[in-house]
Amino acid sequence: MRWSLVGSLLLVACNGAGDDGDVWNSGTSPVPSTGAAEASADDTAGTAVMTSSGTTEAADGTSSDDGTKLDVGPPGGGGGGCGCELSYIWVANSPAGTVSKINTETMVEEGRYITRPDGSGDPSRTSVNLAGDVAVANRFGGLVKFYAEVSDCVESNGMPGIQTSTGPTDVLSWDMEECRAWYLPFPTSNQRPVAWTGGTAGPNDCDASDAQVWTVSSTVAGLFPGLGGPGGVTATLVDGDVGAIVEQVDIPAEVFSGAQFGAYGGAVDAAGNLYFVGLGTFSPGVLVRVRKDDLGVDTWPIPQGVSSYGITVDHDGNPWISSTLGSGAARFHPDTATWDVIQGFWGGSGLAEGPDDRMYVSAGGGVYSVDLVTLATDHVFVTNETVKGVGFDAMSDLWVVTWLDDEDPTPEGGVAFKIDPDTGVVIDFYNGLDHPYTYSDMTGKALGTVTCPPAG
């Protein structure tokens, strides 16, 4: 069992921050802590299920897991097997209406951008294409793309040169920012999922000029921003170059409800098919697939005891969902329409496949990994804050973004940790974010993993 032993960031703050309030951007030696969420899970019924708790953890911290790993997962590299060296993580600062671009090597935030013209989009999910550019969905409606490289930005404000944000204290006005590629408004009050397709990219081909991006919104606006009204949802496929709608698929309420939070998260497979789920405690327990080739819609019931939240797709094309209650996670096999349900933890939000043939799933105040072959679990990271975002960077380091709860008097949340997945030890961290809330493919590694899966 691999424990990170990461403790209170308040102690870290004393060691890593000056009196002038400068942003902390360097790590520190971990200190002991507890706080991982663990609970027993409900049994599943009525479906083909393989259930595994993986390891047995004793009070003294020992584990029955022999540590064996089948190292047949995607090779290292920013875009999974594609070899695209993507060096940024994009994290939404939801209540501030901005998104941050953080260099995963230098730990410097190189840009912060408004995500909707009025600055009140409440962004949450981010998705990165194989060129490193990001698409951001605003909870209150609207989809926006930003370029990762300043050399791609285009003159638009009439001033010589390219004007663009250089960091968290340099947020340009909507009309001044020139690294925004496009913005597409949506007539909705609820829009969360966003997921790039790989386009025609292959190994060592990081050109995303033909890539498209999926998003899902509530078809009927709700009474309050961030919530949908009675009715279904609309899945929209957008041209990634110009931000124009390519296709739209209206899914009726009897198939998937757009009321309340509607569609909560989305991810794509290698063919560009979109998978999405709702929030398990409010929406019907259904996994939806929108086929890119013919725009057909498939649905499958999610097993009892799995409360869906986050979603990703592994290199075999199998969707995984995290669970907030009951079980820890679940994997779906589209070819057989069967589920594997993983128990032994719960409270999950973000999840991402690692470079070691394991799926990493948030679980309250920590992260578990699940072996893709045996489904054995391992507790790899512990913090006393709630983990939301989970992802991997170009160097195959694990990234964990925690959530800052304003009702909690402790100030440790809202931090992006860079972690060694083999040891669970924090390599570095960045805490200059503003109430971050991101747990989708915030680095592009997941897209690269499904686009260029390993051979064999």
N, C-alpha and C positions, 0 to 999 in steps of 0.2 A: 504494500500500500504506500502511495506517495503523498505525503502531506506537505503542503507549502509552509505551514506554520506562520502564515501572515497574520499579524495582529492589528491592533488599533492604528489607524492612520494618524491619529492625534499624536502618537509618539513619533511616527515617521515625520510629521510636520515639524516637530521640534528639531529633528535632526537635519531636515532637508530644506527648510524654508527660512529666508532671512526675515528680519523684523519689518522690512519694507513691503512685505506681502507679495514678493515675486512668485511667479508660478513655479511649483516644484516640477522638475523634469529629470530627476535622477533618482535611482533606486537606493535602497538601504538594506541592511541585513534584516532578514525576517525575524519576528519575535513570536513566541507561542500564542495561539489563540484557538478558540473554538467558535462554533456558530453555524456550522453547516446544518441545513435542513434535512432531517431524516425522518421517515415515517413508514409504517407498513402500508401496503397497497391493497386495493380491492381486487378480488379475483375476477378474471374476465370470463365471459360466457357467450355462447352462441356464435363463435367464430373459430377459425383455425388459428390457434395461438401457441407460440412457444414462450414460456415464461422463465426468466432467469434473474436471479439476484446476483449472480456472478461470484462475488467473493463473500467470505464471512469475516466480519471485522470484530475483533475482540476488544475488551475494554483497555487493554494495554497497547492498542494500536497495531497489533500484528494482524496478518491477513493470510487466508488460505490460498490466495492466488500465487502461482509459481512465477508470475512475471513474464511468462512466455508471450511473445508477440509474433504474429505472422506478418512480416514486413513486406506485404505485397500491395500496399496502398499506393496512392499517387505519389510520384517523386517530388522532390522539393522544387521550388520555383514559385514566383508570385502568382501565376495563373494556373495553379495545380500542375497537371501534366503538360500544359501548353508552353510552359517555360517563360511566360511573360513576367518580367521583373516589375511587379506593381509594388510601389513603395509607400503607398498612402493608405490610411484608414480614415473613413469619412463618418463622423459621428454627429447626429442631429442634436442640437440644443433646443429641445421642443418648445418650452414656454417663451424662449427668446426669439423664436422664429428664424433660427440660423442653422447652418451646418458647418462643421469644422473639418479642415483638411490637415491631418497630422502626419508628418514624415515618420514612418515606422523605424527608420534607422537612426535619425538624429534626435527624435522625440520632440521636434519643434513643430508647433502649429504654424503652417505656412499660409493659411488663408481662412477666413470666416465670411460666410455669404448669407445674405437674406434669401429666403426660399420662396417668397410670394410678394407681389408688388406692394401689398399693404403691410408687410412685415408681420402678419398675424396668421400664418399658415399652420402653426403648430406641427412642424415636421416630425416624423418618427422613423420610418423605415428608409434605409438607403441601400442602393444596389450599384455595384461597380462593374463596368464592362472590361473587356480584355485589353483595352487601351488605357485603362486607369481612370476613365471619366465616370462621374457619378450621376445617377438619377435619384431624386429625392421626392417622396410622396408626402404631401401635406395632409394631415388628418382632417383639416377643415376644407380641403379641396385644392387641387392644383398639382401639377407635375413639372419638375424643373431639372435641367441637366447643367452640370458645370464641367469644364475641362480641367484635367489634372495638370497639364503642361501649359505654361504661359505662352509657349511658342504656338499653341493651337488657338489662342484667343484672338478675337477679331475686333477691329476698330468699329465702334458703334456710337460713341458719345461725342464725336466731333473734336476731341482734343488729341494732340499729337501723342504718339506712343500708346501703350496699353496701360490703362488704369485698372488695377485689380487689388484686392485685399492682400496684405502681407502678413496678417496675423490677427489675433483675437481683439486687439485694440484698434484695428484698422478695418472696420466694417464699412464698406462703401455703400452709398445710396443705391437704390434699384437702377436708376438711370445712368449712374456713373460706372457700375461694375461691368467689365468687358470680358470676363472669363465665364459668364453665364452663356451657355450655348443657345438655349431656348427655354421658353416657359409655355406650358399648355394649360389653360384654365379648364376646370370641369364643373358642370352645374350640379354640384353635390355638396353635402355638409359632412361627408364621411368617406375618406379615401386613405387606405393604409397600405395594402400590398404593393410592392414594386419589385420587378425582377427582370434583368437584362437577359436576352438570348445570346448565344455565342456567335450567331451569324454563320459565316462560312469559315471561321477561324480554325486552324489546326495547330499542330506542334510548331513552336517558334514563329507563329503567325499571329501577331498581336494587333492586327488591323481590325478595328471595330466599325469600319465605315458602313458595313451592311447589317449591323446588329439592330435589333428591335428591342423594345422594352414593354413588358406587360404591367398593367395596373388594374386594380379592381375598386369600384366605388359603389356606394348604395345608390340604386336607381332613383329613389325618392328621397328628397332632402328631409332631414329631421327638424325638430323644433329648436335644437341646440347644436352648435358647432361641434363636430367630432362624433355625432350620432346620426344614424340614418333613420328614415321614416319607414312606415309599413310598405312592403314591396320587396322586390328581389334585388339582385346586384347586376352590375354591368362590367364585364371584363373587356378591357380595351388594349389593343396592340398598337404601339406608337412607333413611327419611324425614328430611329435613334439619331439620324443625321439632322433632320429638320424639325422634329417635334410635331409632325402631323399624324392624325389618326389614320391608321391603315385598316383596321377591322374593329368591330365591336360586337360583342355577344351578350345579349340580354338573357339572364338566367332568372326565371320566375321565382316568386317567394315560396312556392310549394316545393321547389328544389333546394333553394338556399335563401335564407332570409337576409335582407339588407337592413332590417330594423336594428336599433341600438348600435352595437359595434360592427355589425355586418361581417364582411371578410376581414380577417385579422392579420394574416400573413401569407406570402406567396413565394414560390420557388419554381425553377424550371429544370427540365431534364435536357439531355443532349440534343433531342429533336426540337427543342424550343416549346414543348408542351408546358402549360402552366398548371401547377398544383396549388390549391389554397384551402385554408380551413378558417373556421370562425373561432371566437373565444369560447372555450368549452363550457363555461358556466352560463353563457347567455344564448349562443347560437346552437342550432341542431348539430349533433355529432356526426358530421359528414365531411369526408375528404372529396374535393372536387378536382377534376382534371378537364382543362379546355385544350383540345387537340389543335395544334397550330396548323396542320395541313388542311383540315376540313372544317375547323371551328365547332366540331362536335363536343358535347359535354358528357362526361362520365362521372358518376358519384358512387361512393362506397361508405357504408356506416362505419364510424370509428368505434372500436371496442368499448364496452362498458368499463368504467374505471379509469379511462384516459380522458383528461380534460385538456383539449388541444389549446396550444398557444403559439409557439414558434414552429417553423417548418424549414426543412432543407431537403436536398436530394443527394444521395451518395453516388460514388463513381460507378455503381452498378445500375443506376437509374431508379433506385428505390427511395421513395419519400420517407422522411423521418419527421415526427412531430414531438415536441416537448409537451409535458403535462404539468399543469399547475396543481392538480389534486390527484389523489389515488396513486396511479403508477407514475414511473419516472419519464418514460418515453415509449414510443411505438414506431416500428418500421413496417411499411406496407410493401408487398410484392405485387406489382401490377399484373405480372404474367399469370399468377395463380389466384389473385384477389384474396390473399391471406395476410395475416398480421403476426408480427412478433411483438410481444409486450414485455418491456423491461421494468422490473420492480426493484425496490430497495431504496429508492429516493423519490423526491417529488419537489414541486415548486419551480419547475423549469420555465425559462423564457427563451433565450437564444440557444442555438446549437450549431455545430459546424464539424465537418469531417476533418480529421488531422492527417498528417503525412505518414502515420504509422498504422493505417488500417483500423482506426478507432474513431468513433463518433464522440465528440465532446459536448456535454449537455449541462446547461446551467441548472442549479438546484438550490434555490434560496440563497444562502450565504456560501456558495461554493460551486464547484464544477466536478462532474463525474465523467469518466470516459467509459465507453462501451465497445468491447471488441466486436468488430463486424462479423466475425466468423462464429465465435463461441457465445457471444452476448454477455461475457463476463464483465463485471463493472469494477471500476477502480476510482477511489476518491482522490482526485489529483490536485485540488486547490480549495483553500478555505479562507474566507474573509468574514468579518462581522458586519458586512453590508450586503444588500441584495444585488445579486448579479443579474444583469439584463443581457448585455451583448457578449457573444462569444464568436471568435473568428481566428484566422491564421494569416500571417503575413508572408512576404516573399522568402524569408529565411526559415519558414515553418515554425516560427514562434507563436505561441498561443496569446491571443489578446482577450481580455476580459474587461467589460465596461460596467461599472456599478451604478446604481440608481441612488440619487439623493432625495430622501424623504423630508420635506419641509417640516413635518410634524415630529420628526426625530431630532432631539436636541443635539445629537452628536454630528459633527461636521465632516465625517469621513467619506461620505458618498460622492458619486459623480466623478470617479477616477477611472482612467484607462490604464490597466496593468498590462505589461509585456512579460510573459511568463515562459520559462523553459518547461515544455510539456513532459519531458522525461523525469524531471525532479520536482516539478511544482513550485520551484523557487522563483520569486519575482526578479526579473532582470532589470527592469526599469518601470517607471510609471509617469503618467502625465495627468495633472489635476487642474488644468486651466479651463475645463469645460463648464458649461452653464446648464445644470439640470439635464444631463444627457439621457436619451431614451432610444437606444438603437440596438436591435438584435437580429438584423437581417444580414445579407452578404455585404458587409461594410468594407471589405478589402478586395473583393473580386476573386478570392481564392476558391470559393465554392463553385463559381461559374467555371473557372478553369478546370476544376476537378471533374465536373460532369462533361465538359466540352472535349477534354483530352484525357480520358481515363487511362489507367495503366494497361499495358498489353497483358494478355493471359487471363 
